[in-house]
Amino acid sequence: MLVRSFVPAHITAFFAPVFHDDPLKTGSLGAGINLAKGTNVFASIETGTLERHVHIAFNGEPVKREEAVISYSVAEKLVPEDFLGEVEIWQYFDFPNGYGFGNSAGGALGTALALGYRFGGTWLRAAQVAHEAEVKHRGGLGDVIAQLAGGIEVRVKPGGPGIGVVDNLFFEDYKVLVVPLGKLSTREVLDGDVVKTIEVEGRNALKALLKEPTPERMIALARNFAEKTGLLSGELLELARELDKVISTPSSMIMLGKGLFALVRGREVEGIRATLSDLGVPYDIVEIYEGKPRVERWFEGGPK
Amino acid sequence: MLVRSFVPAHITAFFAPVFHDDPLKTGSLGAGINLAKGTNVFASIETGTLERHVHIAFNGEPVKREEAVISYSVAEKLVPEDFLGEVEIWQYFDFPNGYGFGNSAGGALGTALALGYRFGGTWLRAAQVAHEAEVKHRGGLGDVIAQLAGGIEVRVKPGGPGIGVVDNLFFEDYKVLVVPLGKLSTREVLDGDVVKTIEVEGRNALKALLKEPTPERMIALARNFAEKTGLLSGELLELARELDKVISTPSSMIMLGKGLFALVRGREVEGIRATLSDLGVPYDIVEIYEGKPRVERWFEGGPK
């Protein structure tokens, strides 16, 4: 059987981590955006072998256990211990790993949904397994629950699926400009001194956003958060200022990746493309993804 | 400005009401299915008059305040007190009112989302206002939160949006057969003696479903619930038994309406149509709606 799942890429705009002994109560407060590109997972499950095998591949290349700790951990939990057969999990990412697009959570959740679909359980159980693996192995704190919510999301109560609460902003006619320039380790940032400033500024930004819950306010608060925490500085900040000149709302920094994002109006897209080509940076303009992740049986050539 | 929203019809399979002084903690446990047909709301908001007017129409016909208490209550909360202008809310229902398709919640949530989109706030705020109006005026207890979840849903923790928790079942290739035959008053059932049996049987069904969370198990538990509570009896039960002969899973009763529903495989649809025409009952075969309700700006002739 072949199962396909899709999980949107998720960009965090601002956040405050919330730690707890219970991984399901660990999570984050904050806000972010889900994109119509993201992670596609194809899970091939075949019975008839004498052993239980699980293999994972990123973008068509098999990866070792230590390079895919989170997804292997999810698979080990959701493939029954007494299952005899081959489970191959092919994860395809529309954005590069480590750049702040929630690929780690996308792979974990996409894997969990595909395996849940095949082996039983529910959406909540699958999502909780993905969240727990993310938290335990420090992939991220809020991506899974944000990806489940879709749209422009606001994490108003921290925690994993079933515990945390995610709200959504209304928006009209926005697409998302992304400028992915490089990696930033979530783990290193969360282990550094800056985490205290992040906690304070993230909570302040959330409080301010809930007073005026609009996308325009969200992106302005994100920029303020990025600068106040010092995460956005140097050349990246200079580039953000260049982008500001051609977009009606501020640009901000992808949390956590070396990259920028901005909300752009449908009608602004052509003008922005021209300017960005001049700046010579890689970029993409992507639709916002509303709704839930998808999971379905897959047949050669597409769904039936 | 014209805003359009869509909220899926929601059929409850089984339930246990949970009452509380706080409407947001009032809700239900249970399971149900969201359909690709449902309630479409068009909200027309025009400024420039000297007074604040709110008008509501069902299927093109203006309705009095006392005939649309829930939706008027939602509108009064979400149209700002100092707004001067005309608010017209046109609700169109794909299924008849009172037949157990969650029209009341669909109208309330669709109205709340459309007004939130225009006047500000968030999805959660809009959904909570809709839930509170439903609970206060006894339209329903679990429809709003179920409609937000989409798919085949399981209410595992009672309460309104932000408080209650809704899970989803995985499913493959099912459509929903509905046989709508007449009205049943939610209010009268909830005020009757049967509510005690409903509370016990609803919780038992939920417990059993979570042990084996599949659509097939859900529909079997729904049928058992419908018969044990005595809600499904007489001619309706006889008709259910007729349906059982041509469908691989049991049929069950729409909670709460005089009607039946069943899960049918895509490949079974043609055969079922033939049999149902012979039975001479009204029916429809509808897709399951996954994902969240929709809200968007609407322009003459469709979305931009």
Interface residues (C-beta under 8 A of the other chain):
Chain A: G116 Y117 G120 G121 T122 W123 L124 R125 G150 G151 V154 V156 K157 G162 V165 D167 N168 L169 F170 E172 D173 L210 P213 T214 E290 G291 K292 R294 V295 E296 R297 K304
Chain B: G116 Y117 G120 G121 T122 W123 L124 R125 G150 G151 V154 V156 K157 G162 V165 D167 N168 L169 F170 E172 D173 L210 P213 T214 E290 G291 K292 R294 V295 E296 R297 K304
